[in-house]
């Protein structure tokens, strides 16, 4: 079964929305999340199928719960 692109788009949009609400750049989120800036961009553009570990890192970087990214 092939994963749906819709979930990647939805997740990427959530990350972008929270990031913008916090007033931080992709570079700042990457620093806070211990990830590469280009990786954050790829997630926001739904170009990467992110792992659970990296979802947790992004939630920490955004100072939100993992659950918030899926609401």
C-alpha positions as CSV (number, residue, x, y, z in Angstrom):
1,X,0.0,0.0,0.0
2,X,1.5,3.3,-1.1
3,X,1.4,6.1,1.5
4,X,-0.9,9.0,0.7
5,X,0.7,12.4,-0.1
6,X,-2.2,14.0,1.7
7,X,-0.8,13.2,5.1
8,X,2.6,14.6,4.2
9,X,1.0,17.8,2.9
10,X,-1.2,18.1,6.0
11,X,1.8,17.5,8.4
12,X,4.0,19.9,6.5
13,X,1.4,22.6,6.6
14,X,1.0,22.1,10.4
15,X,4.7,22.5,10.9
16,X,4.8,25.6,8.8
17,X,1.8,27.1,10.6
18,X,3.2,26.5,14.1
19,X,6.6,27.8,12.9
20,X,5.1,31.0,11.6
21,X,3.0,31.5,14.7
22,X,6.2,31.3,16.8
23,X,7.8,33.8,14.4
24,X,10.8,31.7,13.7
25,X,12.6,30.9,10.4
26,X,13.1,27.4,9.0
27,X,16.8,27.8,10.0
28,X,15.9,28.6,13.6
29,X,13.5,25.7,13.8
30,X,16.2,23.4,12.4
31,X,18.6,24.6,15.0
32,X,16.1,24.1,17.8
33,X,15.2,20.7,16.5
34,X,18.8,19.6,15.8
35,X,17.9,19.0,12.1
36,X,19.1,20.5,8.9
37,X,17.4,23.6,7.5
38,X,16.8,22.1,4.1
39,X,15.2,19.1,5.8
40,X,12.7,21.4,7.5
41,X,11.9,22.9,4.1
42,X,11.4,19.5,2.5
43,X,9.0,18.6,5.3
44,X,7.0,21.8,4.8
45,X,6.8,21.1,1.1
46,X,5.7,17.4,1.6
47,X,8.9,16.1,0.0
48,X,10.0,13.9,2.9
49,X,8.2,11.1,4.8
50,X,9.4,12.1,8.2
51,X,10.3,9.6,11.0
52,X,8.7,9.5,14.4
53,X,12.0,10.5,16.0
54,X,12.1,13.6,13.8
55,X,8.5,14.4,14.5
56,X,9.4,14.5,18.2
57,X,12.5,16.7,17.5
58,X,10.3,19.2,15.6
59,X,7.7,19.2,18.4
60,X,10.4,20.0,20.9
61,X,11.8,22.7,18.6
62,X,8.4,24.3,18.4
63,X,7.8,23.8,22.1
64,X,4.5,21.9,21.5
65,X,3.4,18.3,22.0
66,X,3.7,15.7,19.3
67,X,-0.1,15.5,19.5
68,X,-0.5,19.1,18.5
69,X,1.1,18.3,15.1
70,X,-1.7,15.8,14.4
71,X,-4.7,17.8,15.7
